[in-house]
Amino acid sequence: MPSGAEWFIVLLIVLLVFGGSQLPKMARNLGRAQHELKKGFAEANKEADASESDDKS
């Protein structure tokens, strides 16, 4: 796992490649994607639980 100094270097490279104005957009999109992924997992678990309860009946 990278240490603090390594994370700083990675962050610096990301800033140079993408520029400061693009980072908030990227972070927002990443947050939205994470939210959709969690929502999808929750729906899949709900459907799996429903099908398990139907199989037991």
PDB file of N, CA, C and O in Angstrom:
ATOM      1  N   MET A   1       0.844  -1.175   0.000  1.00  0.00           N
ATOM      2  CA  MET A   1       0.000   0.000   0.000  1.00  0.00           C
ATOM      3  C   MET A   1       0.890   1.238   0.000  1.00  0.00           C
ATOM      4  O   MET A   1       1.866   1.300   0.747  1.00  0.00           O
ATOM      5  N   PRO A   2       0.562   2.215  -0.827  1.00  0.00           N
ATOM      6  CA  PRO A   2       1.392   3.419  -0.903  1.00  0.00           C
ATOM      7  C   PRO A   2       1.389   4.208   0.407  1.00  0.00           C
ATOM      8  O   PRO A   2       0.387   4.263   1.120  1.00  0.00           O
ATOM      9  N   SER A   3       2.533   4.813   0.699  1.00  0.00           N
ATOM     10  CA  SER A   3       2.634   5.642   1.905  1.00  0.00           C
ATOM     11  C   SER A   3       2.192   7.069   1.583  1.00  0.00           C
ATOM     12  O   SER A   3       1.764   7.348   0.463  1.00  0.00           O
ATOM     13  N   GLY A   4       2.292   7.959   2.546  1.00  0.00           N
ATOM     14  CA  GLY A   4       1.843   9.340   2.370  1.00  0.00           C
ATOM     15  C   GLY A   4       2.570  10.071   1.264  1.00  0.00           C
ATOM     16  O   GLY A   4       1.947  10.789   0.482  1.00  0.00           O
ATOM     17  N   ALA A   5       3.885   9.899   1.186  1.00  0.00           N
ATOM     18  CA  ALA A   5       4.674  10.581   0.159  1.00  0.00           C
ATOM     19  C   ALA A   5       4.319  10.075  -1.236  1.00  0.00           C
ATOM     20  O   ALA A   5       4.282  10.848  -2.194  1.00  0.00           O
ATOM     21  N   GLU A   6       4.062   8.787  -1.342  1.00  0.00           N
ATOM     22  CA  GLU A   6       3.702   8.220  -2.647  1.00  0.00           C
ATOM     23  C   GLU A   6       2.345   8.735  -3.103  1.00  0.00           C
ATOM     24  O   GLU A   6       2.154   9.009  -4.287  1.00  0.00           O
ATOM     25  N   TRP A   7       1.401   8.869  -2.178  1.00  0.00           N
ATOM     26  CA  TRP A   7       0.087   9.418  -2.526  1.00  0.00           C
ATOM     27  C   TRP A   7       0.216  10.864  -2.999  1.00  0.00           C
ATOM     28  O   TRP A   7      -0.476  11.288  -3.924  1.00  0.00           O
ATOM     29  N   PHE A   8       1.103  11.611  -2.359  1.00  0.00           N
ATOM     30  CA  PHE A   8       1.327  12.997  -2.747  1.00  0.00           C
ATOM     31  C   PHE A   8       1.851  13.077  -4.173  1.00  0.00           C
ATOM     32  O   PHE A   8       1.419  13.929  -4.948  1.00  0.00           O
ATOM     33  N   ILE A   9       2.774  12.199  -4.520  1.00  0.00           N
ATOM     34  CA  ILE A   9       3.323  12.174  -5.879  1.00  0.00           C
ATOM     35  C   ILE A   9       2.235  11.797  -6.888  1.00  0.00           C
ATOM     36  O   ILE A   9       2.150  12.398  -7.959  1.00  0.00           O
ATOM     37  N   VAL A  10       1.417  10.821  -6.557  1.00  0.00           N
ATOM     38  CA  VAL A  10       0.322  10.412  -7.447  1.00  0.00           C
ATOM     39  C   VAL A  10      -0.648  11.568  -7.644  1.00  0.00           C
ATOM     40  O   VAL A  10      -1.081  11.825  -8.767  1.00  0.00           O
ATOM     41  N   LEU A  11      -0.994  12.267  -6.573  1.00  0.00           N
ATOM     42  CA  LEU A  11      -1.898  13.414  -6.666  1.00  0.00           C
ATOM     43  C   LEU A  11      -1.310  14.511  -7.531  1.00  0.00           C
ATOM     44  O   LEU A  11      -2.019  15.126  -8.327  1.00  0.00           O
ATOM     45  N   LEU A  12      -0.038  14.756  -7.383  1.00  0.00           N
ATOM     46  CA  LEU A  12       0.633  15.770  -8.194  1.00  0.00           C
ATOM     47  C   LEU A  12       0.599  15.404  -9.679  1.00  0.00           C
ATOM     48  O   LEU A  12       0.363  16.268 -10.524  1.00  0.00           O
ATOM     49  N   ILE A  13       0.827  14.158  -9.995  1.00  0.00           N
ATOM     50  CA  ILE A  13       0.786  13.710 -11.395  1.00  0.00           C
ATOM     51  C   ILE A  13      -0.630  13.839 -11.950  1.00  0.00           C
ATOM     52  O   ILE A  13      -0.811  14.265 -13.091  1.00  0.00           O
ATOM     53  N   VAL A  14      -1.632  13.474 -11.156  1.00  0.00           N
ATOM     54  CA  VAL A  14      -3.022  13.596 -11.596  1.00  0.00           C
ATOM     55  C   VAL A  14      -3.358  15.058 -11.872  1.00  0.00           C
ATOM     56  O   VAL A  14      -4.015  15.364 -12.867  1.00  0.00           O
ATOM     57  N   LEU A  15      -2.915  15.958 -11.005  1.00  0.00           N
ATOM     58  CA  LEU A  15      -3.151  17.386 -11.225  1.00  0.00           C
ATOM     59  C   LEU A  15      -2.498  17.864 -12.513  1.00  0.00           C
ATOM     60  O   LEU A  15      -3.089  18.647 -13.258  1.00  0.00           O
ATOM     61  N   LEU A  16      -1.293  17.403 -12.777  1.00  0.00           N
ATOM     62  CA  LEU A  16      -0.608  17.823 -14.000  1.00  0.00           C
ATOM     63  C   LEU A  16      -1.291  17.272 -15.247  1.00  0.00           C
ATOM     64  O   LEU A  16      -1.382  17.964 -16.260  1.00  0.00           O
ATOM     65  N   VAL A  17      -1.764  16.052 -15.180  1.00  0.00           N
ATOM     66  CA  VAL A  17      -2.375  15.422 -16.356  1.00  0.00           C
ATOM     67  C   VAL A  17      -3.761  15.991 -16.644  1.00  0.00           C
ATOM     68  O   VAL A  17      -4.063  16.345 -17.784  1.00  0.00           O
ATOM     69  N   PHE A  18      -4.595  16.078 -15.629  1.00  0.00           N
ATOM     70  CA  PHE A  18      -5.981  16.468 -15.844  1.00  0.00           C
ATOM     71  C   PHE A  18      -6.255  17.940 -15.605  1.00  0.00           C
ATOM     72  O   PHE A  18      -7.244  18.467 -16.114  1.00  0.00           O
ATOM     73  N   GLY A  19      -5.431  18.602 -14.865  1.00  0.00           N
ATOM     74  CA  GLY A  19      -5.665  20.011 -14.552  1.00  0.00           C
ATOM     75  C   GLY A  19      -6.609  20.163 -13.380  1.00  0.00           C
ATOM     76  O   GLY A  19      -7.439  19.293 -13.119  1.00  0.00           O
ATOM     77  N   GLY A  20      -6.478  21.260 -12.684  1.00  0.00           N
ATOM     78  CA  GLY A  20      -7.267  21.489 -11.483  1.00  0.00           C
ATOM     79  C   GLY A  20      -8.754  21.642 -11.735  1.00  0.00           C
ATOM     80  O   GLY A  20      -9.563  21.288 -10.876  1.00  0.00           O
ATOM     81  N   SER A  21      -9.131  22.159 -12.892  1.00  0.00           N
ATOM     82  CA  SER A  21     -10.553  22.391 -13.152  1.00  0.00           C
ATOM     83  C   SER A  21     -11.316  21.095 -13.426  1.00  0.00           C
ATOM     84  O   SER A  21     -12.534  21.057 -13.251  1.00  0.00           O
ATOM     85  N   GLN A  22     -10.638  20.049 -13.845  1.00  0.00           N
ATOM     86  CA  GLN A  22     -11.309  18.793 -14.170  1.00  0.00           C
ATOM     87  C   GLN A  22     -11.502  17.894 -12.958  1.00  0.00           C
ATOM     88  O   GLN A  22     -12.357  17.009 -12.977  1.00  0.00           O
ATOM     89  N   LEU A  23     -10.720  18.107 -11.904  1.00  0.00           N
ATOM     90  CA  LEU A  23     -10.800  17.215 -10.749  1.00  0.00           C
ATOM     91  C   LEU A  23     -12.163  17.230 -10.053  1.00  0.00           C
ATOM     92  O   LEU A  23     -12.657  16.157  -9.707  1.00  0.00           O
ATOM     93  N   PRO A  24     -12.795  18.383  -9.827  1.00  0.00           N
ATOM     94  CA  PRO A  24     -14.125  18.339  -9.204  1.00  0.00           C
ATOM     95  C   PRO A  24     -15.150  17.580 -10.046  1.00  0.00           C
ATOM     96  O   PRO A  24     -15.998  16.871  -9.503  1.00  0.00           O
ATOM     97  N   LYS A  25     -15.075  17.724 -11.351  1.00  0.00           N
ATOM     98  CA  LYS A  25     -15.993  17.003 -12.236  1.00  0.00           C
ATOM     99  C   LYS A  25     -15.763  15.500 -12.131  1.00  0.00           C
ATOM    100  O   LYS A  25     -16.707  14.713 -12.066  1.00  0.00           O
ATOM    101  N   MET A  26     -14.490  15.120 -12.115  1.00  0.00           N
ATOM    102  CA  MET A  26     -14.164  13.703 -12.019  1.00  0.00           C
ATOM    103  C   MET A  26     -14.616  13.134 -10.677  1.00  0.00           C
ATOM    104  O   MET A  26     -15.149  12.026 -10.623  1.00  0.00           O
ATOM    105  N   ALA A  27     -14.410  13.880  -9.598  1.00  0.00           N
ATOM    106  CA  ALA A  27     -14.816  13.419  -8.273  1.00  0.00           C
ATOM    107  C   ALA A  27     -16.333  13.285  -8.188  1.00  0.00           C
ATOM    108  O   ALA A  27     -16.841  12.330  -7.601  1.00  0.00           O
ATOM    109  N   ARG A  28     -17.055  14.233  -8.770  1.00  0.00           N
ATOM    110  CA  ARG A  28     -18.512  14.181  -8.772  1.00  0.00           C
ATOM    111  C   ARG A  28     -19.001  12.957  -9.540  1.00  0.00           C
ATOM    112  O   ARG A  28     -19.890  12.241  -9.077  1.00  0.00           O
ATOM    113  N   ASN A  29     -18.424  12.721 -10.704  1.00  0.00           N
ATOM    114  CA  ASN A  29     -18.824  11.561 -11.505  1.00  0.00           C
ATOM    115  C   ASN A  29     -18.483  10.255 -10.800  1.00  0.00           C
ATOM    116  O   ASN A  29     -19.242   9.289 -10.877  1.00  0.00           O
ATOM    117  N   LEU A  30     -17.349  10.223 -10.116  1.00  0.00           N
ATOM    118  CA  LEU A  30     -16.971   9.033  -9.375  1.00  0.00           C
ATOM    119  C   LEU A  30     -17.948   8.783  -8.232  1.00  0.00           C
ATOM    120  O   LEU A  30     -18.319   7.638  -7.975  1.00  0.00           O
ATOM    121  N   GLY A  31     -18.364   9.832  -7.552  1.00  0.00           N
ATOM    122  CA  GLY A  31     -19.346   9.702  -6.483  1.00  0.00           C
ATOM    123  C   GLY A  31     -20.679   9.204  -6.997  1.00  0.00           C
ATOM    124  O   GLY A  31     -21.312   8.352  -6.374  1.00  0.00           O
ATOM    125  N   ARG A  32     -21.105   9.729  -8.123  1.00  0.00           N
ATOM    126  CA  ARG A  32     -22.371   9.270  -8.725  1.00  0.00           C
ATOM    127  C   ARG A  32     -22.287   7.808  -9.121  1.00  0.00           C
ATOM    128  O   ARG A  32     -23.229   7.046  -8.902  1.00  0.00           O
ATOM    129  N   ALA A  33     -21.159   7.411  -9.705  1.00  0.00           N
ATOM    130  CA  ALA A  33     -20.979   6.022 -10.120  1.00  0.00           C
ATOM    131  C   ALA A  33     -20.989   5.094  -8.908  1.00  0.00           C
ATOM    132  O   ALA A  33     -21.568   4.008  -8.954  1.00  0.00           O
ATOM    133  N   GLN A  34     -20.346   5.527  -7.826  1.00  0.00           N
ATOM    134  CA  GLN A  34     -20.325   4.725  -6.614  1.00  0.00           C
ATOM    135  C   GLN A  34     -21.736   4.584  -6.042  1.00  0.00           C
ATOM    136  O   GLN A  34     -22.119   3.507  -5.585  1.00  0.00           O
ATOM    137  N   HIS A  35     -22.497   5.661  -6.067  1.00  0.00           N
ATOM    138  CA  HIS A  35     -23.875   5.628  -5.576  1.00  0.00           C
ATOM    139  C   HIS A  35     -24.717   4.662  -6.410  1.00  0.00           C
ATOM    140  O   HIS A  35     -25.485   3.874  -5.858  1.00  0.00           O
ATOM    141  N   GLU A  36     -24.576   4.720  -7.722  1.00  0.00           N
ATOM    142  CA  GLU A  36     -25.338   3.820  -8.600  1.00  0.00           C
ATOM    143  C   GLU A  36     -24.931   2.367  -8.376  1.00  0.00           C
ATOM    144  O   GLU A  36     -25.778   1.475  -8.419  1.00  0.00           O
ATOM    145  N   LEU A  37     -23.651   2.124  -8.140  1.00  0.00           N
ATOM    146  CA  LEU A  37     -23.178   0.766  -7.891  1.00  0.00           C
ATOM    147  C   LEU A  37     -23.778   0.219  -6.602  1.00  0.00           C
ATOM    148  O   LEU A  37     -24.250  -0.918  -6.572  1.00  0.00           O
ATOM    149  N   LYS A  38     -23.764   1.015  -5.539  1.00  0.00           N
ATOM    150  CA  LYS A  38     -24.355   0.581  -4.279  1.00  0.00           C
ATOM    151  C   LYS A  38     -25.846   0.333  -4.434  1.00  0.00           C
ATOM    152  O   LYS A  38     -26.385  -0.623  -3.877  1.00  0.00           O
ATOM    153  N   LYS A  39     -26.511   1.197  -5.193  1.00  0.00           N
ATOM    154  CA  LYS A  39     -27.946   1.052  -5.439  1.00  0.00           C
ATOM    155  C   LYS A  39     -28.223  -0.255  -6.193  1.00  0.00           C
ATOM    156  O   LYS A  39     -29.176  -0.967  -5.877  1.00  0.00           O
ATOM    157  N   GLY A  40     -27.395  -0.561  -7.178  1.00  0.00           N
ATOM    158  CA  GLY A  40     -27.541  -1.797  -7.938  1.00  0.00           C
ATOM    159  C   GLY A  40     -27.342  -3.028  -7.073  1.00  0.00           C
ATOM    160  O   GLY A  40     -28.086  -4.002  -7.187  1.00  0.00           O
ATOM    161  N   PHE A  41     -26.318  -2.983  -6.193  1.00  0.00           N
ATOM    162  CA  PHE A  41     -26.094  -4.106  -5.290  1.00  0.00           C
ATOM    163  C   PHE A  41     -27.271  -4.293  -4.345  1.00  0.00           C
ATOM    164  O   PHE A  41     -27.672  -5.424  -4.072  1.00  0.00           O
ATOM    165  N   ALA A  42     -27.826  -3.200  -3.844  1.00  0.00           N
ATOM    166  CA  ALA A  42     -28.965  -3.292  -2.937  1.00  0.00           C
ATOM    167  C   ALA A  42     -30.166  -3.898  -3.649  1.00  0.00           C
ATOM    168  O   ALA A  42     -30.864  -4.736  -3.079  1.00  0.00           O
ATOM    169  N   GLU A  43     -30.415  -3.485  -4.886  1.00  0.00           N
ATOM    170  CA  GLU A  43     -31.537  -4.043  -5.647  1.00  0.00           C
ATOM    171  C   GLU A  43     -31.326  -5.523  -5.935  1.00  0.00           C
ATOM    172  O   GLU A  43     -32.269  -6.311  -5.859  1.00  0.00           O
ATOM    173  N   ALA A  44     -30.094  -5.905  -6.265  1.00  0.00           N
ATOM    174  CA  ALA A  44     -29.802  -7.311  -6.542  1.00  0.00           C
ATOM    175  C   ALA A  44     -29.991  -8.153  -5.291  1.00  0.00           C
ATOM    176  O   ALA A  44     -30.529  -9.258  -5.360  1.00  0.00           O
ATOM    177  N   ASN A  45     -29.550  -7.634  -4.138  1.00  0.00           N
ATOM    178  CA  ASN A  45     -29.742  -8.370  -2.886  1.00  0.00           C
ATOM    179  C   ASN A  45     -31.222  -8.498  -2.558  1.00  0.00           C
ATOM    180  O   ASN A  45     -31.666  -9.541  -2.078  1.00  0.00           O
ATOM    181  N   LYS A  46     -31.985  -7.446  -2.815  1.00  0.00           N
ATOM    182  CA  LYS A  46     -33.426  -7.482  -2.542  1.00  0.00           C
ATOM    183  C   LYS A  46     -34.102  -8.531  -3.432  1.00  0.00           C
ATOM    184  O   LYS A  46     -34.961  -9.282  -2.969  1.00  0.00           O
ATOM    185  N   GLU A  47     -33.710  -8.576  -4.708  1.00  0.00           N
ATOM    186  CA  GLU A  47     -34.291  -9.553  -5.624  1.00  0.00           C
ATOM    187  C   GLU A  47     -33.879 -10.970  -5.234  1.00  0.00           C
ATOM    188  O   GLU A  47     -34.684 -11.898  -5.315  1.00  0.00           O
ATOM    189  N   ALA A  48     -32.632 -11.136  -4.813  1.00  0.00           N
ATOM    190  CA  ALA A  48     -32.167 -12.463  -4.397  1.00  0.00           C
ATOM    191  C   ALA A  48     -32.912 -12.923  -3.155  1.00  0.00           C
ATOM    192  O   ALA A  48     -33.296 -14.089  -3.061  1.00  0.00           O
ATOM    193  N   ASP A  49     -33.120 -12.026  -2.202  1.00  0.00           N
ATOM    194  CA  ASP A  49     -33.870 -12.381  -1.001  1.00  0.00           C
ATOM    195  C   ASP A  49     -35.310 -12.731  -1.345  1.00  0.00           C
ATOM    196  O   ASP A  49     -35.882 -13.657  -0.770  1.00  0.00           O
ATOM    197  N   ALA A  50     -35.893 -11.994  -2.277  1.00  0.00           N
ATOM    198  CA  ALA A  50     -37.272 -12.264  -2.678  1.00  0.00           C
ATOM    199  C   ALA A  50     -37.373 -13.622  -3.369  1.00  0.00           C
ATOM    200  O   ALA A  50     -38.325 -14.365  -3.129  1.00  0.00           O
ATOM    201  N   SER A  51     -36.410 -13.953  -4.217  1.00  0.00           N
ATOM    202  CA  SER A  51     -36.462 -15.241  -4.910  1.00  0.00           C
ATOM    203  C   SER A  51     -36.199 -16.385  -3.950  1.00  0.00           C
ATOM    204  O   SER A  51     -36.751 -17.470  -4.133  1.00  0.00           O
ATOM    205  N   GLU A  52     -35.367 -16.179  -2.922  1.00  0.00           N
ATOM    206  CA  GLU A  52     -35.126 -17.210  -1.925  1.00  0.00           C
ATOM    207  C   GLU A  52     -36.384 -17.482  -1.118  1.00  0.00           C
ATOM    208  O   GLU A  52     -36.701 -18.634  -0.819  1.00  0.00           O
ATOM    209  N   SER A  53     -37.111 -16.406  -0.761  1.00  0.00           N
ATOM    210  CA  SER A  53     -38.340 -16.583   0.010  1.00  0.00           C
ATOM    211  C   SER A  53     -39.418 -17.254  -0.839  1.00  0.00           C
ATOM    212  O   SER A  53     -40.246 -17.993  -0.306  1.00  0.00           O
ATOM    213  N   ASP A  54     -39.422 -17.007  -2.152  1.00  0.00           N
ATOM    214  CA  ASP A  54     -40.383 -17.659  -3.050  1.00  0.00           C
ATOM    215  C   ASP A  54     -40.054 -19.137  -3.200  1.00  0.00           C
ATOM    216  O   ASP A  54     -40.959 -19.966  -3.290  1.00  0.00           O
ATOM    217  N   ASP A  55     -38.755 -19.478  -3.226  1.00  0.00           N
ATOM    218  CA  ASP A  55     -38.349 -20.863  -3.351  1.00  0.00           C
ATOM    219  C   ASP A  55     -38.699 -21.668  -2.115  1.00  0.00           C
ATOM    220  O   ASP A  55     -38.995 -22.858  -2.220  1.00  0.00           O
ATOM    221  N   LYS A  56     -38.671 -21.047  -0.953  1.00  0.00           N
ATOM    222  CA  LYS A  56     -38.977 -21.743   0.306  1.00  0.00           C
ATOM    223  C   LYS A  56     -40.456 -22.027   0.442  1.00  0.00           C
ATOM    224  O   LYS A  56     -40.841 -22.944   1.168  1.00  0.00           O
ATOM    225  N   SER A  57     -41.296 -21.263  -0.239  1.00  0.00           N
ATOM    226  CA  SER A  57     -42.747 -21.452  -0.111  1.00  0.00           C
ATOM    227  C   SER A  57     -43.237 -22.623  -0.900  1.00  0.00           C
ATOM    228  O   SER A  57     -44.433 -22.914  -0.896  1.00  0.00           O
TER     229      SER A  57
END
